[in-house]
Amino acid sequence: MTNANNSAMPTPVDVARARSETPGCAEVVHLNNAGAALTPAPVLDAVIDHLRLEARLGGYEAAAAAAPKVNAVYESIARLIGCRPHEVAVVENATRAWDMAFYAMRFGPGDRILTSRAEYASNVIAFLQVARRTGAHIEVVDDDEHGQLSVEDLQRRLDDDVKLVAVTHVPTQSGLVNPAIEIGRLTRAAGVPFLLDACQSVGQLPVNVRDIGCDMLSATGRKFLRGPRGTGFLYVSDRLVETMEPPFLDLHAATWTDAQTYDIRPDARRFENWETNYAAKIGLGVAVGYALDWGIEAIEERVTALATRLRHQLAQLPGVTVQDRGRRLCGIVTFTVDGVPAADVHRRLTAAGINTSVSAITSARYDLGARNLPAVLRASVHYYNTDEEIDTLCATLNSRRT
């Protein structure tokens, strides 16, 4: 096993073991890991064990008994993304994580928010709402010739009016990986805060906030981390955290100091609230530890190889067009079938026991709209998938006219 600072080759993933520890592998061909990956048995056991503890002891008492496990969640996430535990907030999902950071920023008339063409609908809706409220402006940075964010265009746009650069690392509708490290280098030099949506990258790619230079990062548990649904986390750097007031506070995020005043806690947990799903939170920590035990570099190597194989095989099928863009590609593979709506292809695959998903224009208007694509079919691989499962998907697509 290796880490980001070790030049040795990662130990290959033991696929047979990974599948034996994933009950869902016996039930379905799961190629919807960008939606929600199959949960491994250790994560499932951790969640159920805590629910049983709550049933035996009571919710508050179970949380107190499990305090070391809860605290370990922050330690694990910090190891995963290269930060310190107090820079991590554990929240309900990636959307809540991203929103808590974005809505804590201060904007005024004429302020500019720079984003990418790959942005997800939820993020853009938030941009539009804040622009309407404050008079801030949204600018979409051009793509380069590879279809990823143009670092040159970003550099040209950066000036004193830019108050935030918010970019999706890996979009929902394509396999591209935006050049986060290059973006971070420019934003750091310009003194502009950088919010990275890492919802689709954490768990399948090495993501280190120190290397990237982002000030904020949001991520989910349910996708490539293989954690429970309803879990996510937010990283906020020490450089920025005390300048940010969350859009709402409670007695966990702040202290009521006297009748008229309150003090916000100094760390990233100011973005949390008091009530939480302890079973899911513990499960998230186990999922992060499970990924770290496999090795993120080994996971990336396996996922990249499977996705490359899938793209190659899809490109050989008559009437199938791979729609991925970017210099660097990941485990999300998107494609279209001539003359057949993506939703219809999805239904056929589902009937064959193959899980995929559809990314529609309503999720990514900047990108899919510019490419005149109403929707794409998305197949997203993970390290427990096999060559045979890829063959099954392609054979099912190839038999569509029979």
C-alpha positions, 0 to 999 in steps of 0.5 A, spaced: 500 500 500 502 506 498 500 514 499 501 520 495 508 521 497 510 514 496 513 513 489 512 505 489 507 502 485 500 501 489 498 494 491 493 491 486 486 491 488 484 484 490 478 484 486 475 477 489 476 479 496 472 486 494 467 482 491 466 477 497 465 483 502 460 487 497 453 483 498 450 487 492 455 484 487 451 477 488 445 481 486 446 486 480 451 488 475 452 495 479 455 500 474 452 506 478 457 508 483 457 515 481 450 515 483 451 511 490 456 505 490 454 498 493 456 498 501 461 494 503 459 489 509 464 493 514 460 499 513 453 496 513 455 492 520 458 499 523 451 502 521 447 496 524 451 495 530 450 502 532 442 502 531 442 496 535 446 500 541 441 505 540 435 500 541 439 497 547 441 504 551 438 510 548 440 515 543 444 519 547 447 514 551 449 510 545 452 517 542 456 517 549 458 510 548 461 511 541 464 518 542 471 515 540 468 512 534 465 519 532 471 522 533 475 518 529 471 520 523 474 526 523 481 523 523 479 518 518 477 524 513 483 528 515 487 523 513 483 522 506 484 529 504 490 531 507 488 536 512 487 537 520 481 534 523 478 541 526 478 543 519 472 538 517 465 538 518 461 532 517 454 534 515 448 530 511 450 530 504 455 534 499 449 539 497 449 541 504 456 541 505 457 545 499 451 550 501 454 551 508 460 554 505 457 558 499 452 561 503 457 563 508 461 567 503 459 575 502 457 578 496 455 585 494 454 588 487 459 587 482 462 582 485 464 576 480 463 569 481 467 564 476 465 557 475 466 552 470 462 549 464 461 543 468 458 545 474 452 541 477 445 544 477 444 545 484 451 549 484 448 554 479 441 555 482 445 557 488 449 562 484 443 565 481 439 566 487 445 569 490 446 573 484 439 576 484 439 577 492 446 581 492 448 584 485 454 579 484 455 576 477 456 569 475 462 568 469 463 561 466 470 560 464 471 557 457 473 550 456 480 548 453 481 544 447 480 538 451 473 540 454 476 541 461 476 548 464 481 553 461 487 555 466 489 560 461 482 563 461 481 563 468 488 567 469 485 572 464 479 573 468 482 573 475 482 580 478 480 584 484 472 583 483 473 576 483 470 574 490 470 566 489 472 561 484 467 555 485 469 549 480 466 542 480 472 537 480 469 531 476 462 533 473 456 528 473 455 528 466 462 526 463 468 523 465 473 529 465 477 531 471 478 538 471 485 541 473 484 542 480 491 543 482 492 548 476 486 552 479 488 552 486 495 555 484 492 561 480 487 562 486 492 562 491 496 567 487 491 571 486 488 571 493 481 569 491 477 563 495 477 557 491 471 552 493 472 545 490 466 540 489 469 534 490 462 530 490 464 525 484 472 525 485 473 523 493 474 516 493 476 514 486 481 519 485 487 521 490 484 528 493 489 532 497 487 539 499 494 542 501 496 539 494 490 542 490 490 549 494 483 549 495 480 553 501 473 549 501 471 542 499 465 538 499 464 531 498 459 525 499 459 519 503 454 515 498 458 515 491 465 513 491 467 512 498 461 507 499 458 510 505 451 510 507 446 515 504 445 521 508 452 523 509 457 528 507 463 532 509 466 539 508 473 542 509 474 549 510 481 551 511 484 555 517 486 561 513 478 562 511 474 559 517 473 565 522 471 569 516 465 565 514 459 566 518 454 560 516 447 561 514 444 558 520 447 557 527 445 552 533 447 551 540 452 546 537 455 551 532 455 557 537 455 558 544 449 563 547 454 567 551 449 572 554 442 574 553 444 578 546 450 575 544 453 568 541 460 566 539 461 561 533 466 556 535 472 557 531 473 550 527 469 547 521 464 544 526 461 551 526 458 548 519 455 542 523 448 542 527 447 538 533 442 533 531 446 528 527 445 521 524 450 517 529 449 510 525 451 513 519 456 518 521 460 512 524 459 508 517 462 514 514 468 513 518 468 506 517 467 507 509 473 512 509 478 507 513 476 502 508 478 506 502 484 508 505 486 500 507 485 499 500 489 505 498 486 510 494 492 510 488 490 502 488 483 504 487 484 510 482 489 505 478 483 499 478 478 504 476 481 508 471 483 501 467 476 499 468 473 505 465 478 505 459 476 498 457 469 500 457 470 506 453 474 502 448 469 497 448 463 502 447 466 505 441 466 499 437 459 498 438 455 501 432 451 507 433 454 508 440 458 514 441 462 516 447 461 523 450 466 524 455 471 530 454 477 532 458 485 531 458 484 526 464 479 521 465 476 518 471 471 512 472 465 515 469 463 513 462 458 517 458 455 515 452 449 516 447 446 511 442 443 513 436 436 514 435 434 512 442 433 516 448 438 515 454 432 514 458 430 508 454 437 505 454 437 506 461 430 502 462 433 496 458 439 495 462 435 496 468 431 490 466 437 486 464 440 487 471 445 492 470 445 499 474 446 505 470 443 512 470 442 518 466 445 525 466 440 530 463 441 537 460 437 539 467 443 537 471 448 540 467 445 546 462 452 549 461 455 543 458 450 539 455 446 545 452 453 547 449 453 540 446 446 539 444 445 533 448 439 532 451 441 527 456 447 522 456 447 515 459 452 514 465 456 508 467 460 509 472 465 503 475 468 502 481 474 497 483 469 491 485 467 491 478 469 486 473 471 485 466 466 480 465 461 486 467 463 491 462 462 485 457 455 484 459 453 491 459 456 492 452 453 485 449 446 488 452 447 494 448 449 490 442 443 486 442 438 492 442 436 491 435 434 484 436 
